Amino acid sequence: MKKYINTGSKDTRSGFGVGMTELGQKNENVVALCADLIGSLKFDDFKKNHPERFFQIGIAEANMIGIAAGLTIGGKIPFTGTFANFSTGRVYDQIRQSVAYSDKNVKICASHAGLTLGEDGATHQILEDIGLMKMLPGMTVINTCDHNQTKAATIALADHHGPAYLRFGRPVVPNFTPADEPFIIGKAILLNEGTDVTIVATGHLVWEALIAAEKLEEKGISAEVINIHTIKPLDAEAILKSVAKTKCIVTAEEHNYLGGLGESIAGVLAVNNPTPQEFVAVRDSFGESGTPEQLMEKYKLNNQAIVEAVERVIARK
């Protein structure tokens, strides 16, 4: 299998910050709005270099979404930023009515997604946000796997017209995707070819899927690994092509199995090619306080959980 190298672990939210800095320099229509979390969202450079295009809204997330929707009317491209919990659940009505229903060109950018914000506890964690956002008509949903991909996705969204949700995280994670890899919204990335099982992962679970594939190779199991960074629109063609060969699939995500990537893929398979599937995801539960490593272990969101899921699904072929 192809080896992917960790070129230096970084947090994905810093990739967003670097992407915003670059956008600020190249696109004068890009504006940024923040709900009192400049440092956490890595907006510092954008605010310093373009103060006239940065809006500190304070702890008023619903107001932030409304202002962003209004700014699009004048041709601006607003990027909003706060924690994923406050970017979606707290302001769902405003997103639905003012952004999605009205088809406004707002980019809702969310850090601290999933369990891996850790010690902030269950009230700040969110495991339902992908489901909430993908159900909105016209909403593009992106969940990036590392620093480089988050930067590339941020930049790509400025050229994509329509409402979008960009999900990333707090912890330092392996940075392994090529810095110059094009980011194509809606196009899956084949990381490793295999014949026995398809592993489709998103976000922080992509690196874990690659480690799992190495462990499986030692067991004589050939795993095909696909990075799904765009959950909506979903690259159904890539998924169906892979499972036509492997005859079974494991999906892996830092999200509730209800409403997430795995459920979207199950829908595609049910209609086109019913296939044995196992889910590596949180099982209808809230999180709790703990280190990211402790939580990923407890909720079985790591490479060992993927290996075990592969062994189960192969037995069902």
C-alpha positions in Angstrom: 0.0 0.0 0.0 1.0 3.6 -0.5 2.6 5.1 2.6 1.4 8.5 3.8 3.8 10.5 6.0 3.0 12.8 8.8 5.0 15.8 7.8 4.4 17.5 11.2 1.3 17.3 13.3 -0.9 20.5 13.3 -4.4 21.5 14.2 -7.0 21.7 11.4 -8.3 25.1 12.7 -4.8 26.6 12.0 -5.3 25.4 8.4 -8.5 27.4 8.3 -6.6 30.5 9.7 -3.9 30.2 7.0 -6.6 29.8 4.3 -8.4 32.9 5.6 -5.1 34.9 5.5 -4.5 33.9 1.9 -8.1 34.7 0.9 -7.9 38.1 2.6 -5.0 38.9 0.3 -6.4 37.6 -3.0 -10.2 38.3 -2.7 -11.4 41.7 -1.5 -15.0 40.4 -1.3 -14.1 37.9 1.5 -15.2 39.2 4.9 -14.9 37.4 8.3 -17.3 37.4 11.2 -16.5 35.9 14.6 -18.5 35.3 17.8 -15.9 36.3 20.4 -13.4 33.5 19.5 -10.7 35.2 17.4 -7.9 33.1 18.8 -9.7 29.8 18.8 -10.7 30.3 15.1 -7.3 31.6 14.1 -8.7 34.8 12.8 -5.8 36.9 14.2 -3.9 37.5 10.9 -7.1 38.3 8.9 -8.2 40.8 11.6 -4.7 42.4 11.7 -4.3 42.7 7.9 -7.9 43.5 7.0 -9.6 45.2 10.0 -12.2 46.9 7.7 -13.4 43.4 6.6 -13.4 41.8 10.0 -16.5 41.9 12.3 -16.4 41.0 15.9 -20.0 40.1 16.7 -19.6 39.0 20.3 -21.4 36.1 21.9 -24.4 36.6 19.6 -24.2 33.8 17.1 -27.7 34.2 15.8 -27.0 37.8 15.0 -23.8 36.8 13.3 -25.6 34.5 10.9 -28.2 37.2 10.1 -25.5 39.8 9.5 -23.6 37.4 7.2 -26.7 36.7 5.2 -27.2 40.5 4.7 -23.6 41.0 3.6 -24.1 38.6 0.7 -26.7 41.0 -0.8 -23.9 43.5 -1.4 -21.7 40.9 -3.1 -19.5 40.1 -0.1 -18.5 36.5 0.7 -18.9 36.1 4.5 -17.0 33.4 6.5 -18.5 33.0 10.0 -16.5 31.4 12.7 -17.2 29.9 16.1 -17.3 26.4 17.8 -19.3 23.8 15.8 -21.9 23.5 18.6 -22.6 27.2 18.4 -22.3 27.3 14.6 -25.1 24.9 14.1 -27.3 23.8 17.0 -27.5 27.2 18.6 -28.4 29.0 15.4 -30.2 26.4 13.3 -33.3 28.5 12.7 -31.3 31.4 11.5 -29.3 29.2 9.2 -32.4 27.5 7.8 -34.4 30.6 7.2 -31.8 33.3 6.4 -29.1 31.3 4.7 -30.3 27.9 3.3 -33.9 28.8 2.4 -32.7 32.1 1.0 -29.8 30.5 -0.8 -27.3 33.0 0.6 -23.6 32.7 -0.2 -22.5 32.3 3.5 -19.7 30.0 4.6 -20.4 28.7 8.1 -17.0 27.6 9.5 -16.9 25.6 12.6 -14.0 24.6 14.9 -14.0 22.3 17.9 -16.2 19.7 16.2 -16.9 16.2 17.5 -15.4 14.8 20.7 -11.8 16.0 20.3 -12.2 19.3 21.9 -12.1 17.0 24.9 -11.8 18.8 28.2 -14.4 21.4 27.4 -17.0 18.7 28.0 -20.2 17.4 26.5 -22.0 20.8 26.4 -19.4 22.2 24.0 -19.0 19.0 21.9 -21.4 18.3 19.1 -22.0 15.0 17.3 -25.1 15.9 15.4 -23.9 18.8 13.3 -23.2 17.0 10.0 -26.8 15.6 10.1 -28.3 19.0 10.9 -26.5 20.7 8.0 -26.7 18.0 5.4 -30.5 17.9 5.7 -30.8 21.6 4.6 -31.5 21.8 0.9 -28.7 23.3 -1.1 -26.2 23.2 1.8 -22.7 21.9 1.0 -21.1 20.0 3.9 -17.3 19.6 4.2 -15.3 17.8 6.9 -11.5 18.0 6.4 -8.9 15.6 7.7 -5.8 17.7 8.3 -4.2 21.1 8.2 -3.4 21.2 4.5 -6.8 20.0 3.4 -8.5 22.5 5.7 -6.5 25.3 4.2 -7.3 24.1 0.7 -11.0 23.7 1.4 -11.3 27.2 2.9 -9.8 28.7 -0.2 -12.0 26.6 -2.5 -15.2 27.7 -0.7 -14.6 31.3 -1.7 -15.1 30.3 -5.4 -18.1 28.1 -4.6 -21.4 29.9 -4.8 -24.0 28.9 -2.3 -24.3 28.1 1.4 -21.7 25.8 2.9 -20.7 24.3 6.2 -16.9 23.7 6.8 -16.2 21.5 9.9 -12.7 21.2 11.5 -11.2 20.6 14.9 -9.1 21.7 17.9 -6.5 19.0 18.4 -3.1 18.6 16.8 -3.4 15.8 14.3 -1.1 14.3 11.6 -0.7 16.5 8.6 -0.3 14.1 5.7 -2.1 15.3 2.6 0.1 17.0 0.0 0.2 20.8 0.4 -0.4 21.3 -3.4 -3.3 18.7 -3.7 -6.3 20.3 -5.4 -9.4 20.5 -3.4 -12.4 19.6 -5.5 -15.7 19.9 -3.7 -17.8 16.7 -4.0 -14.9 14.6 -5.2 -13.6 11.7 -3.0 -9.9 11.0 -2.8 -8.7 7.4 -3.2 -5.8 7.0 -0.7 -5.1 3.3 -1.0 -6.3 0.7 -3.5 -7.5 -2.6 -2.1 -9.6 -5.7 -3.0 -11.1 -7.1 0.2 -12.9 -4.2 1.9 -13.6 -0.5 1.4 -12.9 1.9 4.3 -14.5 5.3 3.8 -13.4 7.9 6.4 -13.8 11.6 7.0 -12.1 14.2 9.2 -9.8 12.9 12.0 -10.7 9.3 11.2 -8.9 9.4 7.8 -5.5 9.0 9.4 -6.8 6.3 11.6 -8.2 4.5 8.5 -4.7 4.5 7.0 -3.2 3.0 10.1 -5.9 0.4 10.1 -5.2 -0.5 6.5 -1.5 -1.1 7.5 -2.6 -3.4 10.3 -5.0 -5.2 8.1 -2.3 -5.7 5.4 -0.2 -7.5 8.1 -3.3 -9.8 8.5 -3.5 -10.5 4.8 -6.5 -8.2 4.3 -6.3 -5.7 1.4 -8.2 -2.5 2.3 -9.2 0.2 -0.1 -9.2 3.6 1.8 -11.2 6.6 0.6 -11.1 10.1 2.0 -14.6 11.6 1.9 -14.0 15.3 2.7 -17.3 16.4 1.1 -20.3 14.7 2.8 -22.8 16.7 0.7 -22.7 16.5 -2.3 -21.5 12.9 -1.8 -19.3 11.2 -4.4 -21.6 8.2 -4.9 -19.7 7.2 -8.0 -16.5 6.6 -6.1 -18.2 4.6 -3.4 -20.2 2.4 -5.8 -17.1 1.8 -7.9 -15.2 0.6 -4.8 -17.8 -1.6 -3.3 -18.4 -3.3 -6.7 -14.9 -4.6 -6.2 -14.7 -5.2 -2.5 -18.3 -6.3 -1.7 -18.3 -4.7 1.8 -17.6 -1.4 3.4 -16.7 0.3 6.8 -17.5 3.9 7.4 -15.6 5.9 10.0 -16.4 9.4 11.4 -16.2 11.5 14.6 -20.0 11.9 14.7 -23.1 10.2 15.7 -23.9 7.2 13.4 -27.4 8.7 13.1 -27.3 11.4 10.5 -23.6 11.2 9.6 -21.5 10.1 6.7 -22.2 6.4 7.2 -26.0 7.0 7.0 -25.5 8.9 3.7 -23.5 6.1 2.3 -26.0 3.5 3.5 -28.7 5.3 1.6 -26.6 5.2 -1.6 -25.9 1.5 -1.2 -29.6 0.7 -0.4 -30.7 2.2 -3.7 -27.9 1.1 -6.0 -26.0 -1.9 -4.6 -27.0 -3.3 -1.1 -23.8 -4.1 0.6 -22.7 -5.3 4.1 -21.7 -2.2 6.1 -20.2 -1.5 9.5 -20.2 1.9 11.2 -17.3 3.3 13.3 -19.1 6.2 14.9 -20.6 7.3 18.2 -23.6 5.2 19.0 -26.5 7.6 19.8 -24.7 9.2 22.8 -23.4 12.5 24.0 -19.8 12.9 24.9 -18.1 13.8 28.2 -15.1 15.5 29.5 -11.7 13.9 28.9 -8.6 14.2 26.7 -9.2 13.6 23.0 -7.2 10.3 23.2 -9.3 9.1 26.1 -12.6 9.9 24.4 -11.6 8.5 21.0 -10.7 5.3 22.8 -13.8 5.1 25.0 -16.2 5.8 22.0 -14.2 3.4 19.7 -13.2 6.0 17.1 -9.6 4.8 16.4 -7.7 2.5 14.1 -8.3 -0.6 16.2 -12.0 0.0 16.1 -11.8 0.2 12.3 -9.8 -3.1 12.1 -12.4 -4.8 14.2 -15.2 -3.4 12.1 -13.5 -4.7 9.0 -13.2 -8.2 10.4 -16.9 -8.1 11.2 -18.0 -6.9 7.8 -15.8 -9.3 5.9 -17.4 -12.2 7.8 -20.8 -11.0 6.5 -19.8 -11.0 2.8 
